[in-house]
Amino acid sequence: MTQIPMSSFLAGIEAIAAEQPTYQPGHDGSDGQCDCIGLIIGALRRAGGEWNGIHGSNHAARNEMRSITPISNASGLSAGELVFKAHETSSAGYALPSRYDNHPDQLDYYHVGVVLSVSPLRIVHCTTPGIVYDARLGQWSHHGSLRMIAQEESPAACSLTTATVTAASGSTVNLRQSPGGALVERVPVGAGVTVTDRQDSWCRVTWGSYSGWMMSKYLIQNSAADQTDKTITLTLSRSDAERLRTALDSALEWEECP
């Protein structure tokens, strides 16, 4: 199985979305038409991958995922993950294809989308109106990562807690909603950021109230000394504290004498 870099997959998703295909079941965006799973299939194919299974979200949920689990909250999602809407067996609209009658998972995963960013939340999917972006979970109930997307070891720069933004030229570095995606904010060179994740040559970082993706080449590891709290807290009795204060006052008075 060909492993696709996450950045290439997301670039394919955003490219198809930018083309604004019309909704048509069974299509993958290559002819100006697309459906929900077709958005994913088309992005994989544009990135050099293959899709040899059934063109369907229920097939994807059961056969193409590393795992699929319920969503507890949006913060538990990751950019590049698939998200699903699902009907229980007793729900109105339940229509699981008969080919899955003997499958242990009897949920009807009737719709699928892709997480572009987590903070702010941005989910893209193709539905009846065409390409739609969601900023809240709504009915999205399950998530997971595709087996075809490569999982790589994080380099040292992205396994850190903090880093400093740097650039050979210019005064800012772009923070994006997803690897190679839309601009969130321009972060000043020299700013400190918190690194929380890594995908290929990109790191997910938080800067103030902003969160997004930045190329790892623009991040410098903060040394252990920089990340160490240099503040010392002393707990003293009242009498000891008064004696220490008197001694310090005397020292300051002596230092100020000519």
N, C-alpha and C positions, 0 to 999 in steps of 0.2 A: 504493500500500500504506500503510495506516494504521500510523504509528509509535507504539508504546506505551511510556510511561515505565517504566523498570526498577522503580521503586518501586511503580507500579500493578500491574505483572505479579506481583511478589513478594507484594504484598498479596492478590492473587487466589489465588495458590498457598496462602498460609497460611490464607485464609478457607475454601477447599475442604477443606484438611487438617483444620482445626478441626471441620468438620462430620462427620468420620469416615465418609465414604461407603463402602459395601460394594463389593468388586471385581466389576465386570461389564464385559466387553469391549464396546467401541463406545460407551461413555457418558462424559460430560464433567463429572460432578459436579453437574449442574443438577437431577437427580432423585434424589439420594441414592445414586447409583451412579457408578462411575468405573473407568477403567483407567489404565495408565501414561501414555500419550500424552494421554488424556482430561484428566488433571490439568493439563497444559500448555495444551491447547485451551480448557478451561473457564476458566482464569485469564486467557487472552488475551481471551476473549469478555466476561468480567466487567469487564475494563479498557477495553472499547469496541472491541476488535479483531475480526478475522474469521479464520476458518480455512476455506478453500475447497478444500483438498486432501484426500487420502485420510487417513482416521483410522488412522494407523499410525506406529510409530517408524521403520521403514525409509523411509517417505516423508519424514518429518521430517528424517532424517539426510541425505538426498540432495537435498531440494528447499527446505527452509525455514531452512537454516543459512547464516551468513556464511562459515563454514569449520568443518571438523571434523578434529581432530588427536588422535593418541594422547596419553594422560596420562602424563607422566614422573614427577610426584609431586604430592601434594595442594597444595603451595604454589603451583603453577602454575595453579590454578583461580581463578575469580572468582565472587562471589555473583551469582546470576541466570543463570549458564551452565547449559546442559543437559549431562548426562553420560549416556553410553550403555554398555550391556554388549553385546558383539558376539561372535558365533561365527565362527571361520575356516571355510573350505569343508570342511576335513577334520575339524572338531570334531563331537563327538556333539551332537545337538540342532540342527544346522544346518538351517534351513528357510526360506531366502530365497524370497519369493514369485516366481513365474515372470515377473511383469511386469518384473523387474529382470534377466532373463537376459542382456541385452545391455548392461547398465550396466557401466562400467569398474570401479566399486567393488563387489566381490562379497562383502563382509562382510555378515553377517546381524545388523543392529542390533536385537536382539530385545527390549530393555528400555531405558527412558529415565527419568531422574530430574532433579531440579533442585537446584543447589547453593544452600543458604541462607546458609552462612557457611564460611569457610576455616579460621579458627583461633579456636575449635575447629571441626574439620570437621563439617559437618552437611548431609546430602543427604536430601531427601524424595522418596519415590516411592510409587506405588500399585501394589500387587501382590496376590497371592491372599489374604493375611490382611487387606488393606486398606491404610491409610496406614502407612508404615514410615519411620523415620529411621535413617540410617546415620552412624556416627561414624568409619568407616575406608573406604578405597577398595575393598577386597575385589576384586570382579570388574569394577568400573567401569573401562573401558579407553579411552574416547574422550570428548572434550569439545568444546564450541563454543558460540557465541552465536547466538540467533535473529535472522533478518533483520528481523523485525517489532518488535524491541526497539530503541528509539531510542539512538543513540550521540551524546552531546553533549559539547561542549567543557567542560573542567573550569574552574570559576571560579578566581580568584586564590587564594582561601582554601584551596582543595584542591589546588593545584599545588605547595604548599610542602612542605618536609621536616618542619617542626615547627610547632605551634600551641599556644595556651593555651586551656583550657576556661573559658568565662565564662557567666554567666546573670544576668538582671535580678533574679531572686529565687530563693531556695533555695540550698542549699549543695552540691548535686550535680547532675550531668547524666547521663541514662541512656545507657549503651552497649548496643547491641542486636545480636543475632545476624545480622540482615539489616535493610534499611531498613524501619522500622515493625514489626520482628519481636520475638521474645521477648527479655527482659532478660538481659544478660550480667553487668553490674556497674554500680554507680553511681560515677561518677568525680567526685572533689571539684573544685569550682570553683577555678581557679588552677593546676590540674595541667597539666604539659606532656605533650603527646601527639605521636606521629609519624603524619603523614598519608600514606597510601599509595595511596588511590584515591578516586574520586568518582563518584556516580551520582545524577543529578538534584539534589535539595537535601540529599543525604546524603554524608558522607565516611567512608571506612574508615580507622580509626585504631588505633594500638597504644598501650597504656598499661601499662607494666610487663609482666606475663605475660599480660595480657588483650588481645584483639583483637576488633573488632566495628565497628558503624556508629553514627555520631553525626550529628545534624543540623548542617549547616554553619553555621547562625546562632549556634550555641554555641561556635564556634571563632574565635579572633582570631589573625591572622598575627603570628608572631614576627618582629621586625625583623632585618635582616641583621646588625646589631651584636650582637643577642642570640644569633645563631647562630654568631658568629665566636669561635673559640678564642682567648682572651686570654693564654694561657700561652706564655711564651718559653723556649726551651731553649737553653742555651749549652754549647758543647763547648770545654773549656780543657785545657791541659797541666797536669800536677800542680803545677809551680812557679807557673804563673799562677794556678791555683786557690788555692794557699796565700797568694799575695800578695793576691788579692781578699778572701779570708777575713779576713786580718789587717787590711786596710783597713776592711772592714765592721765588725769587732769594735771598732776604734778609733773609728769613727763612732758606734757605739751607745754606747760608754763616754762619749764627749763629750756626746752628747745627754742622757745620764742625769745629768750633772754639774749642780749648782745654778748 
